[in-house]
Amino acid sequence: MLRFLVIGINDNPQPTFTDEVKRVIDGGKVFSGGLRHHEIVGNILPDGAQWIDITVPLSDVYRQYRDVDDKIIIFASGDPLFFGFATTLQREFPDVDIKVYPTFNSLQTLAHRIVMSYHDMTIVSLTGRPWNAFDAALIEGRNKIGILTDRQHTPSAIAERMLHYGYVEYQMYVGEHLGNTEAERVARYSLEEAATTDFSFPNCLIITKNNNSSFQMGLPDNAFAILDGRPKMITKMPIRLLSIQALGLTCGSVLWDIGFCTGSISIEAKRMYPSIDVVAFEIREEGRELMEENTRRFRTPGITTVIGDFMEQDVTTFPQPTSVFIGGHGGKIVQIVARVAQLLPKGGIVVMNSVSEKSRTRFIGACQMFGLSLVSCNSIQLNDYNKIDILKCVKQ
């Protein structure tokens, strides 16, 4: 019967094991692991041992596993249940018995080397993953972040991203080849130093804040770079906050901001809800530079910017929206509502701010036509500006 025994190891080329793990290895016939793991343990496997390389696509690996009617001993890095291969096995083989023999994971080991407590550390894995969780941790202002890397998300790439978005208040500790008695290196770097350093793989890192930064909700309008020097071409701060409240965002939301102009809605929403996905559309090419400048000013990485006519975009490549804000429509209110209505789930929300009775009527009519119901209309007037109606419709 197929069983998995998963043994955690570090980068030590001469690994040591408990007596129990030694007996497991000595009694094994079929082994598996990555290339690096095979290099480390290959000379201690029993004579005649079969080895299954863990390579992509994993479906080929799983097929080989299913052909085995016996236990498979798998070598994995650190703690196999910490963003590790044992977790992957649980998803793919939910009914197969798994036993784990862990060692310290790489971030634990790095914390031990620099004598730093880690009970209060935010953990982010960038191994084969996008920047989303890391961006969210930065925006949330986490004081101590442990990061698992890969060959694209290197310590230098991470430092460059942090510097680009103004997160200069951190320092970085990098551990390379942890556990390897010959190649291990642990050092502290400024972000500027890390950005220009070549690090060997495998590695991991911990970043810590040198000082506390404050969070401001309700970004001042005059702090934004604006379109062609036109200060009225921005959703004003009080209206912006009310509009974001109407969007009903939660930690799992996907916001589409159609006609973002300065990006104020996208940026404010991402700062308030750092874990959401934001896709921002703008027909004007100038919007690209504005979004780039404003996301840097307000330290808001992770917003996907799309330039061009929304109605001509292939939107199937983007995460599908749960909330949509229509900031600009170019006279295509009906067409835009029709398109997003097809994509929204039940309970999905569309919000538009109207300055005229004509646009108000067209928006409400379009929503009714395509299965959305008006649930609120809040009016607000700021100083000598025109009255704004904040319209919220929900898909039934």
QUIWOLIN-V823033 format. One record per residue. N is the residue number from 0. RES is the residue in three letters. SS is DSSP state (@ for helix, = for strand, . for the rest). PSI is psi in degrees with one decimal (none if undefined). Layout:
# QUIWOLIN-V823033
[[N;RES;SS;PSI] [N;RES;SS;PSI]]
This chain:
# QUIWOLIN-V823033
[[0;MET;.;137.5] [1;LEU;.;130.2] [2;ARG;=;153.5] [3;PHE;=;128.8] [4;LEU;=;112.4] [5;VAL;=;119.8] [6;ILE;=;123.0] [7;GLY;=;134.4] [8;ILE;=;162.3] [9;ASN;.;-159.5] [10;ASP;.;11.1] [11;ASN;.;121.6] [12;PRO;.;-11.7] [13;GLN;.;75.9] [14;PRO;.;150.8] [15;THR;.;144.7] [16;PHE;.;157.2] [17;THR;.;163.8] [18;ASP;@;-37.9] [19;GLU;@;-45.5] [20;VAL;@;-37.0] [21;LYS;@;-42.8] [22;ARG;@;-38.1] [23;VAL;@;-46.5] [24;ILE;@;-45.5] [25;ASP;@;-29.2] [26;GLY;.;7.5] [27;GLY;.;156.3] [28;LYS;.;-34.4] [29;VAL;=;126.2] [30;PHE;=;161.9] [31;SER;=;159.6] [32;GLY;=;-179.2] [33;GLY;.;172.9] [34;LEU;@;-44.2] [35;ARG;@;-39.2] [36;HIS;@;-39.8] [37;HIS;@;-38.4] [38;GLU;@;-33.6] [39;ILE;@;-41.9] [40;VAL;@;-4.0] [41;GLY;@;-36.3] [42;ASN;@;-2.4] [43;ILE;@;3.4] [44;LEU;.;151.8] [45;PRO;.;154.2] [46;ASP;.;138.5] [47;GLY;.;8.9] [48;ALA;.;141.2] [49;GLN;=;137.0] [50;TRP;=;131.0] [51;ILE;=;114.8] [52;ASP;=;136.2] [53;ILE;.;101.9] [54;THR;.;165.5] [55;VAL;.;146.3] [56;PRO;.;142.2] [57;LEU;@;-21.5] [58;SER;@;-33.8] [59;ASP;@;-37.5] [60;VAL;@;-45.8] [61;TYR;@;-37.9] [62;ARG;@;-42.4] [63;GLN;@;-38.3] [64;TYR;@;-42.8] [65;ARG;@;-18.4] [66;ASP;.;-6.2] [67;VAL;.;124.0] [68;ASP;.;56.7] [69;ASP;.;-177.4] [70;LYS;=;144.1] [71;ILE;=;126.4] [72;ILE;=;119.2] [73;ILE;=;131.2] [74;PHE;=;131.2] [75;ALA;=;166.2] [76;SER;=;133.3] [77;GLY;.;-128.8] [78;ASP;.;110.6] [79;PRO;.;-10.4] [80;LEU;.;5.7] [81;PHE;.;93.1] [82;PHE;.;36.1] [83;GLY;.;-176.0] [84;PHE;@;-25.6] [85;ALA;@;-36.3] [86;THR;@;-40.0] [87;THR;@;-42.5] [88;LEU;@;-39.0] [89;GLN;@;-37.7] [90;ARG;@;-40.9] [91;GLU;@;-30.3] [92;PHE;.;67.5] [93;PRO;.;-20.9] [94;ASP;.;3.5] [95;VAL;.;138.4] [96;ASP;=;132.7] [97;ILE;=;133.1] [98;LYS;=;138.3] [99;VAL;=;136.3] [100;TYR;=;89.8] [101;PRO;.;160.9] [102;THR;.;-177.6] [103;PHE;.;138.0] [104;ASN;.;169.0] [105;SER;@;-36.4] [106;LEU;@;-35.6] [107;GLN;@;-45.9] [108;THR;@;-43.4] [109;LEU;@;-43.1] [110;ALA;@;-39.1] [111;HIS;@;-41.4] [112;ARG;@;-37.3] [113;ILE;.;6.0] [114;VAL;.;60.1] [115;MET;.;128.5] [116;SER;.;148.1] [117;TYR;.;11.0] [118;HIS;.;-22.2] [119;ASP;.;20.3] [120;MET;.;133.9] [121;THR;=;129.6] [122;ILE;=;131.8] [123;VAL;=;129.5] [124;SER;=;122.2] [125;LEU;.;13.5] [126;THR;.;104.3] [127;GLY;.;19.0] [128;ARG;.;157.4] [129;PRO;.;-178.5] [130;TRP;.;-9.1] [131;ASN;@;-53.9] [132;ALA;@;-35.7] [133;PHE;@;-45.3] [134;ASP;@;-44.0] [135;ALA;@;-41.4] [136;ALA;@;-38.4] [137;LEU;@;-48.4] [138;ILE;@;-36.7] [139;GLU;.;-12.6] [140;GLY;.;31.2] [141;ARG;.;137.4] [142;ASN;.;-28.3] [143;LYS;=;117.5] [144;ILE;=;122.7] [145;GLY;=;132.6] [146;ILE;=;126.0] [147;LEU;=;131.0] [148;THR;.;175.3] [149;ASP;.;-167.3] [150;ARG;.;-11.6] [151;GLN;.;-44.3] [152;HIS;.;71.9] [153;THR;.;165.0] [154;PRO;@;-38.1] [155;SER;@;-39.6] [156;ALA;@;-38.0] [157;ILE;@;-44.8] [158;ALA;@;-41.3] [159;GLU;@;-42.0] [160;ARG;@;-42.2] [161;MET;@;-42.3] [162;LEU;@;-38.9] [163;HIS;@;-38.5] [164;TYR;.;12.8] [165;GLY;.;17.0] [166;TYR;.;67.9] [167;VAL;.;-4.4] [168;GLU;.;10.8] [169;TYR;=;155.8] [170;GLN;=;162.5] [171;MET;=;132.8] [172;TYR;=;126.4] [173;VAL;=;132.6] [174;GLY;=;124.6] [175;GLU;=;137.8] [176;HIS;.;47.8] [177;LEU;.;131.2] [178;GLY;.;-14.8] [179;ASN;.;114.1] [180;THR;.;-19.5] [181;GLU;.;-35.3] [182;ALA;.;-6.3] [183;GLU;.;137.6] [184;ARG;=;131.7] [185;VAL;=;129.4] [186;ALA;=;158.3] [187;ARG;=;140.3] [188;TYR;=;148.7] [189;SER;=;162.0] [190;LEU;@;-36.3] [191;GLU;@;-40.6] [192;GLU;@;-44.3] [193;ALA;@;-35.9] [194;ALA;@;-22.6] [195;THR;.;15.1] [196;THR;.;138.3] [197;ASP;.;123.3] [198;PHE;.;141.4] [199;SER;.;154.9] [200;PHE;.;140.3] [201;PRO;.;153.9] [202;ASN;=;166.8] [203;CYS;=;171.7] [204;LEU;=;159.3] [205;ILE;=;130.1] [206;ILE;=;140.6] [207;THR;=;148.5] [208;LYS;=;140.6] [209;ASN;.;-21.0] [210;ASN;.;164.7] [211;ASN;.;134.0] [212;SER;.;151.1] [213;SER;.;153.1] [214;PHE;.;132.7] [215;GLN;.;120.1] [216;MET;.;129.1] [217;GLY;.;74.9] [218;LEU;.;136.3] [219;PRO;.;136.5] [220;ASP;@;-38.8] [221;ASN;@;-2.5] [222;ALA;@;-12.6] [223;PHE;.;144.2] [224;ALA;.;135.2] [225;ILE;.;165.1] [226;LEU;@;117.9] [227;ASP;@;32.7] [228;GLY;@;22.5] [229;ARG;.;99.1] [230;PRO;.;-19.5] [231;LYS;.;-13.3] [232;MET;.;57.4] [233;ILE;.;143.4] [234;THR;.;114.0] [235;LYS;.;150.4] [236;MET;@;-51.7] [237;PRO;@;-39.0] [238;ILE;@;-36.9] [239;ARG;@;-46.5] [240;LEU;@;-40.3] [241;LEU;@;-36.9] [242;SER;@;-42.2] [243;ILE;@;-39.1] [244;GLN;@;-40.1] [245;ALA;@;-25.4] [246;LEU;.;-13.6] [247;GLY;.;39.5] [248;LEU;.;143.4] [249;THR;.;-179.4] [250;CYS;.;-23.0] [251;GLY;.;11.7] [252;SER;.;155.5] [253;VAL;=;116.5] [254;LEU;=;128.5] [255;TRP;=;125.0] [256;ASP;=;103.6] [257;ILE;=;118.8] [258;GLY;.;57.9] [259;PHE;.;-23.4] [260;CYS;.;-99.6] [261;THR;.;-15.4] [262;GLY;.;13.0] [263;SER;@;-39.5] [264;ILE;@;-48.0] [265;SER;@;-46.3] [266;ILE;@;-46.6] [267;GLU;@;-42.0] [268;ALA;@;-42.2] [269;LYS;@;-36.1] [270;ARG;@;-35.7] [271;MET;@;-32.5] [272;TYR;.;77.7] [273;PRO;.;-23.8] [274;SER;.;-2.1] [275;ILE;.;157.9] [276;ASP;=;135.7] [277;VAL;=;124.5] [278;VAL;=;120.0] [279;ALA;=;127.5] [280;PHE;=;138.6] [281;GLU;=;131.1] [282;ILE;.;-28.4] [283;ARG;.;133.1] [284;GLU;.;-31.6] [285;GLU;@;-23.4] [286;GLY;@;-29.5] [287;ARG;@;-49.7] [288;GLU;@;-37.5] [289;LEU;@;-45.2] [290;MET;@;-41.6] [291;GLU;@;-46.6] [292;GLU;@;-45.1] [293;ASN;@;-33.5] [294;THR;@;-32.3] [295;ARG;@;-42.3] [296;ARG;@;-39.8] [297;PHE;.;14.7] [298;ARG;.;57.2] [299;THR;.;79.1] [300;PRO;.;163.8] [301;GLY;.;8.7] [302;ILE;=;126.5] [303;THR;=;122.3] [304;THR;=;129.3] [305;VAL;=;119.9] [306;ILE;=;132.0] [307;GLY;.;172.5] [308;ASP;.;120.9] [309;PHE;@;-37.9] [310;MET;@;-13.7] [311;GLU;@;2.0] [312;GLN;.;144.8] [313;ASP;.;98.0] [314;VAL;@;0.7] [315;THR;@;-17.4] [316;THR;@;-6.7] [317;PHE;.;154.4] [318;PRO;.;137.0] [319;GLN;.;143.1] [320;PRO;.;148.3] [321;THR;.;-21.6] [322;SER;=;141.3] [323;VAL;=;131.8] [324;PHE;=;125.1] [325;ILE;=;100.7] [326;GLY;.;-26.0] [327;GLY;.;140.9] [328;HIS;.;-12.9] [329;GLY;.;33.3] [330;GLY;.;9.6] [331;LYS;.;39.2] [332;ILE;@;-48.9] [333;VAL;@;-45.6] [334;GLN;@;-39.9] [335;ILE;@;-45.7] [336;VAL;@;-41.3] [337;ALA;@;-40.2] [338;ARG;@;-46.5] [339;VAL;@;-28.4] [340;ALA;@;-32.2] [341;GLN;@;-26.3] [342;LEU;@;-25.9] [343;LEU;.;142.9] [344;PRO;.;169.4] [345;LYS;.;131.7] [346;GLY;.;-3.5] [347;GLY;.;153.2] [348;ILE;=;138.2] [349;VAL;=;129.5] [350;VAL;=;135.0] [351;MET;=;140.7] [352;ASN;=;123.5] [353;SER;=;136.7] [354;VAL;.;-1.6] [355;SER;.;155.1] [356;GLU;@;-33.7] [357;LYS;@;-49.7] [358;SER;@;-35.9] [359;ARG;@;-48.8] [360;THR;@;-42.1] [361;ARG;@;-40.4] [362;PHE;@;-49.5] [363;ILE;@;-41.9] [364;GLY;@;-41.7] [365;ALA;@;-41.4] [366;CYS;@;-45.5] [367;GLN;@;-37.7] [368;MET;@;-32.5] [369;PHE;.;27.3] [370;GLY;.;20.4] [371;LEU;=;147.2] [372;SER;=;138.3] [373;LEU;=;123.3] [374;VAL;=;-18.7] [375;SER;=;149.6] [376;CYS;=;106.2] [377;ASN;=;129.8] [378;SER;=;140.1] [379;ILE;=;142.1] [380;GLN;.;127.3] [381;LEU;.;121.9] [382;ASN;.;-124.8] [383;ASP;.;15.1] [384;TYR;.;162.7] [385;ASN;.;155.0] [386;LYS;.;140.6] [387;ILE;=;131.9] [388;ASP;=;120.5] [389;ILE;=;105.2] [390;LEU;=;130.9] [391;LYS;=;123.0] [392;CYS;=;146.5] [393;VAL;=;137.2] [394;LYS;=;130.1] [395;GLN;.;none]]
